[in-house]
């Protein structure tokens, strides 16, 4: 069977259509694979960025907790009855909060950076104030709260 005005059989055009279809399918599969690889690379980059940001927050919270202990030491030297305070500040356009509290001979400092209930790094430090022990020479116990970052 031939087309009108053509000496070629119809099978040749069907073969071309099948080749074009196979080529189109192969192209679609390659594009899907490339998209999957690209999406995976982007996801890894975003995860790395979040982890780096969280690490930066942890370091900042640790320094804030240390500063809170030093501030408490200075206030205790001036006033033996010092019970603590909460102090807030803005660092790198992020709010931060340091809470100093005293319960008898235990001094606790909690630093949150940034000051957000869900996305933050929290550092806690405790210091046992002995009878004549000065805060600047006291051993501090460092505790990290589980950091929440989504």
HELIX and SHEET records of a PDB file:
HELIX    1   1 UNK A   11  UNK A   78  1                                  68    
HELIX    2   2 UNK A  135  UNK A  137  5                                   3    
SHEET    1   A 5 UNK A  84  UNK A  91  0                                        
SHEET    2   A 5 UNK A  94  UNK A 103 -1                                        
SHEET    3   A 5 UNK A 106  UNK A 113 -1                                        
SHEET    4   A 5 UNK A 121  UNK A 128 -1                                        
SHEET    5   A 5 UNK A 140  UNK A 144 -1                                        
END                                                                             
